[in-house]
């Protein structure tokens, strides 16, 4: 830099800008400069090997920065692709794992055909609405059982009802549900 500064004249920088058009400079400033007063700057500076080295170093630095930026972009794109693949795999896994509904569980353990699913649901709702059933389970639990059957969802009341229906211990959310401990014949685990 010292080399460059040594070859440049020390004058007003704005004057350099208007060197070719001194009329414009005079028009927009408060004082006038005659064209003879402008120092002439030689457009050709002596070319030395030092200038080339500086230019080469700058170009090398710029190339390195560009390469680093490209590598960072590629890494980000790879990470994004991996995340997208992982999300797709998780979604596919969720689609594959279909939760078993209460009716499906009843059909499976009573050895009934799936074609009769709607009829079984209707008969269970009729059975639950009998007054004797409401006395045994209570009105609130009976309504929760009916809502679970109609929505094909799980709750504690439907688990207790299935335990009653199948004479089994049902493990739901890591907690065992038993309606009648004396008639308990099997153990069923519900994954929810």
C-alpha positions as CSV (number, residue, x, y, z in Angstrom):
1,X,0.0,0.0,0.0
2,X,2.8,2.3,0.8
3,X,4.1,1.8,-2.8
4,X,0.8,2.9,-4.2
5,X,0.4,5.9,-2.0
6,X,3.9,7.1,-2.8
7,X,2.9,7.3,-6.5
8,X,-0.3,9.1,-6.0
9,X,-0.5,12.9,-5.6
10,X,-1.8,14.3,-2.4
11,X,-4.9,16.3,-3.4
12,X,-8.6,16.6,-2.7
13,X,-10.3,13.2,-3.5
14,X,-13.4,14.8,-4.9
15,X,-11.2,16.6,-7.4
16,X,-9.9,13.3,-8.6
17,X,-13.5,12.2,-9.3
18,X,-14.1,15.2,-11.5
19,X,-10.7,15.2,-13.2
20,X,-12.1,14.9,-16.7
21,X,-15.2,17.1,-16.2
22,X,-13.9,20.1,-14.3
23,X,-17.0,22.1,-15.3
24,X,-19.2,19.8,-13.3
25,X,-16.9,20.1,-10.3
26,X,-17.0,23.9,-10.5
27,X,-20.8,23.8,-10.9
28,X,-21.4,21.8,-7.6
29,X,-18.8,23.3,-5.4
30,X,-18.4,26.7,-3.8
31,X,-15.0,27.5,-5.3
32,X,-13.7,27.2,-8.7
33,X,-10.7,25.2,-9.9
34,X,-9.0,25.9,-13.2
35,X,-8.0,22.9,-15.3
36,X,-4.4,24.0,-15.1
37,X,-4.4,23.6,-11.3
38,X,-5.4,19.9,-11.4
39,X,-2.4,17.7,-10.9
40,X,-2.1,15.1,-13.6
41,X,-2.0,11.6,-12.3
42,X,-0.2,9.1,-14.5
43,X,-2.5,6.4,-15.5
44,X,0.3,4.0,-15.8
45,X,2.0,2.9,-12.7
46,X,5.1,0.9,-12.9
47,X,4.3,-2.7,-12.6
48,X,6.3,-4.6,-10.1
49,X,6.3,-8.2,-9.0
50,X,5.0,-7.0,-5.6
51,X,1.7,-5.9,-7.2
52,X,1.2,-9.2,-8.9
53,X,1.8,-11.1,-5.6
54,X,-0.7,-8.9,-3.8
55,X,-3.3,-9.6,-6.5
56,X,-2.6,-13.3,-6.5
57,X,-2.9,-13.4,-2.7
58,X,-6.3,-11.6,-2.9
59,X,-7.5,-14.0,-5.6
60,X,-6.4,-17.0,-3.6
61,X,-8.2,-15.7,-0.5
62,X,-11.4,-15.1,-2.5
63,X,-11.2,-18.6,-4.1
64,X,-10.8,-20.2,-0.6
65,X,-13.7,-18.2,0.7
66,X,-15.9,-19.2,-2.2
67,X,-14.9,-22.9,-1.8
68,X,-15.7,-22.7,1.9
69,X,-19.1,-21.2,1.3
70,X,-19.9,-23.9,-1.3
71,X,-18.8,-26.6,1.1
72,X,-21.0,-25.1,3.8
73,X,-24.0,-24.9,1.4
74,X,-23.5,-28.6,0.4
75,X,-23.3,-29.7,4.0
76,X,-26.5,-27.8,4.9
77,X,-28.2,-29.4,1.9
78,X,-27.0,-32.9,2.9
79,X,-28.3,-32.3,6.5
80,X,-31.6,-31.1,5.2
81,X,-31.9,-34.2,2.9
82,X,-31.1,-36.5,5.8
83,X,-33.7,-34.8,8.0
84,X,-36.4,-35.0,5.3
85,X,-35.6,-38.7,4.8
86,X,-35.8,-39.3,8.6
87,X,-39.2,-37.5,8.8
88,X,-40.5,-39.5,5.8
89,X,-39.4,-42.8,7.5
90,X,-41.0,-41.8,10.8
91,X,-44.3,-41.0,8.9
92,X,-44.1,-44.3,7.1
93,X,-43.6,-46.1,10.4
94,X,-46.6,-44.4,11.9
95,X,-48.7,-45.4,8.9
96,X,-47.6,-49.0,9.2
97,X,-48.3,-49.2,12.9
98,X,-52.1,-49.2,13.1
99,X,-53.4,-49.2,16.6
100,X,-55.8,-52.0,17.5
101,X,-59.3,-50.7,18.3
102,X,-61.4,-52.1,21.2
103,X,-63.7,-53.9,18.7
104,X,-60.8,-55.5,16.9
105,X,-59.4,-56.8,20.2
106,X,-62.8,-58.2,21.1
107,X,-63.2,-59.9,17.7
108,X,-59.6,-61.3,17.9
109,X,-60.1,-62.9,21.3
110,X,-63.7,-64.1,20.8
111,X,-62.7,-65.8,17.5
112,X,-65.4,-63.9,15.6
113,X,-65.2,-62.9,11.9
114,X,-64.4,-59.3,11.1
115,X,-67.4,-59.1,8.7
116,X,-69.6,-59.0,11.8
117,X,-67.8,-55.9,13.2
118,X,-70.8,-53.6,12.9
119,X,-73.3,-56.1,14.3
120,X,-71.0,-56.8,17.3
121,X,-70.7,-53.1,18.0
122,X,-74.5,-52.7,17.9
123,X,-75.0,-55.7,20.2
124,X,-72.4,-54.4,22.7
125,X,-74.1,-51.0,22.8
126,X,-77.5,-52.8,23.4
127,X,-75.9,-54.9,26.2
128,X,-74.3,-51.8,27.9
129,X,-77.7,-49.9,27.9
130,X,-79.4,-52.7,29.9
131,X,-80.2,-51.3,33.4
132,X,-78.5,-54.3,35.1
133,X,-75.2,-53.3,33.4
134,X,-75.5,-49.7,34.5
135,X,-76.0,-50.9,38.1
136,X,-72.8,-53.0,37.9
137,X,-70.6,-50.4,36.1
138,X,-72.3,-47.2,36.9
139,X,-73.9,-44.6,34.5
140,X,-70.7,-42.6,33.9
141,X,-68.6,-45.7,33.1
142,X,-71.3,-47.0,30.8
143,X,-71.4,-43.8,28.9
144,X,-67.6,-43.8,28.6
145,X,-67.7,-47.4,27.3
146,X,-70.3,-46.5,24.7
147,X,-68.4,-43.5,23.5
148,X,-65.1,-45.5,23.3
149,X,-66.9,-48.2,21.2
150,X,-68.5,-45.7,18.8
151,X,-65.2,-43.7,18.3
152,X,-62.9,-46.8,18.3
153,X,-60.7,-45.3,20.9
154,X,-59.3,-46.4,24.2
155,X,-60.0,-45.3,27.8
156,X,-59.9,-46.9,31.2
157,X,-63.6,-47.8,31.2
158,X,-63.4,-49.7,27.9
159,X,-60.4,-51.6,29.2
160,X,-62.3,-52.6,32.3
161,X,-65.2,-53.6,30.2
162,X,-63.0,-55.8,28.0
163,X,-61.5,-57.3,31.1
164,X,-65.1,-58.2,32.2
165,X,-66.1,-59.5,28.8
166,X,-63.0,-61.7,28.2
167,X,-62.2,-62.7,31.9
168,X,-58.6,-61.4,31.4
169,X,-56.1,-59.0,32.9
170,X,-55.7,-56.1,30.5
171,X,-52.5,-54.1,30.8
172,X,-53.1,-50.6,29.4
173,X,-50.5,-47.8,29.8
174,X,-48.4,-50.1,32.0
175,X,-51.2,-50.5,34.5
176,X,-53.2,-53.8,35.0
177,X,-57.0,-53.7,34.9
178,X,-58.9,-56.7,36.3
179,X,-62.7,-56.9,36.7
180,X,-62.8,-60.2,38.5
181,X,-59.6,-61.5,40.1
182,X,-61.0,-65.0,40.6
183,X,-62.1,-65.6,37.0
184,X,-58.8,-64.2,35.5
185,X,-57.7,-66.6,32.7
186,X,-55.3,-64.7,30.5
187,X,-53.3,-61.5,30.2
188,X,-53.6,-59.0,27.3
189,X,-51.3,-56.1,26.6
190,X,-52.6,-53.1,24.8
191,X,-50.1,-50.9,22.9
192,X,-51.4,-47.4,22.6
